[in-house]
Amino acid sequence: MQSCNYIPHLPLCKFVDYFWFVEGWDLPHTRERLFPSARMELVIDLSENKALQNSRGSCSPTNKLQTPILSGAYSESSIIEIAPLSCMIGIQFKPGGSFPFFNPPADELHNKRVALTDLWGMTALKVQEQLLAAPTVDACFHLLEQILLAQTVKILKLHPAVVYALDEFQQTSSGYAVADVVAQTGLSSRRFIQLFREQVGLTPKLFCRIQRFQQSLEAIAREKEIKWISVANACGYFDQAHFINEFRAFSGLNPTAYLTQRGENPNHLPLFD
């Protein structure tokens, strides 16, 4: 498998974690359980990209291209199909980063995967065609930058209260609770929650729970010898039972089962029939 990432230039890097490209999956499984990360992602199929085939190796031919898909912010695990020898490109948005580029509020896409044609109309298929015609992966990345800027439907900024909250919620050392952050914004709790949901796709409390779950995945990946109580304490859970319940809620299995089944990517669990 070949893969690469690309961080776009300003102003997009404020909203996008990275663009990614992957080609040549040859895995022993065809499905994976995907864990929630509170981020939205755009996935575009390039399985019939003959230009890339000539310049970089083989992409698998398919009878039909899949429509580009936008995944909303998920708060539960989901099953995805892994096509062998696929060729795909995508955009991993930062939390709240997709807001300027799509008309529906982000919370309307919560736990949903939506065809990009439903959001951008026929422009979505033109985007796919343009990427298919690009001669190299770098050209695809630069084209994606231009496309995303051209599709801006809202001002390229989030509400200052949302920006502040996201910064606080994503700091592992922050001792702020949601109520503390709301108090710092000067907004009413109701107004703040509404803004946060519209721009991020989740309630502040749910976002923080997922952040803590993600921190636990990172802690598990770092440690050679896992002590669950240590992971629970490091990630801010009340106790080990609280950690296990939350882990099961977001992953669909308990931490011990995850440890025995995990693959290379902490957020993707291989499923074998």
Stockholm file with secondary structure:
# STOCKHOLM 1.0

chainA/1-273         MQSCNYIPHLPLCKFVDYFWFVEGWDLPHTRERLFPSARMELVIDLSENKALQNSRGSCSPTNKLQTPILSGAYSESSIIEIAPLSCMIGIQFKPGGSFPFFNPPADELHNKRVALTDLWGMTALKVQEQLLAAPTVDACFHLLEQILLAQTVKILKLHPAVVYALDEFQQTSSGYAVADVVAQTGLSSRRFIQLFREQVGLTPKLFCRIQRFQQSLEAIAREKEIKWISVANACGYFDQAHFINEFRAFSGLNPTAYLTQRGENPNHLPLFD
#=GR chainA/1-273 SS CEEEEECCCTTGGGTEEEEEEEECCCCSCSEEEECCCSCCEEEEECTTCHHHHHHHSCCCCCSSCCCCEEECCCSSCEEEECCTTCEEEEEEECTTTTGGGCSSCGGGGTTCEEETHHHHTTHHHHHHHHHHHCSSHHHHHHHHHHHHHHTCCSCSCCCHHHHHHHHHHTCTTCCCCHHHHHHHHTSCHHHHHHHHHHHHSSCHHHHHHHHHHHHHHHHHHHCSSCCHHHHHHHTTCSSHHHHHHHHHHHHSSCHHHHHHHCCSSTTEEEECC
#=GC SS_cons         CEEEEECCCTTGGGTEEEEEEEECCCCSCSEEEECCCSCCEEEEECTTCHHHHHHHSCCCCCSSCCCCEEECCCSSCEEEECCTTCEEEEEEECTTTTGGGCSSCGGGGTTCEEETHHHHTTHHHHHHHHHHHCSSHHHHHHHHHHHHHHTCCSCSCCCHHHHHHHHHHTCTTCCCCHHHHHHHHTSCHHHHHHHHHHHHSSCHHHHHHHHHHHHHHHHHHHCSSCCHHHHHHHTTCSSHHHHHHHHHHHHSSCHHHHHHHCCSSTTEEEECC
//
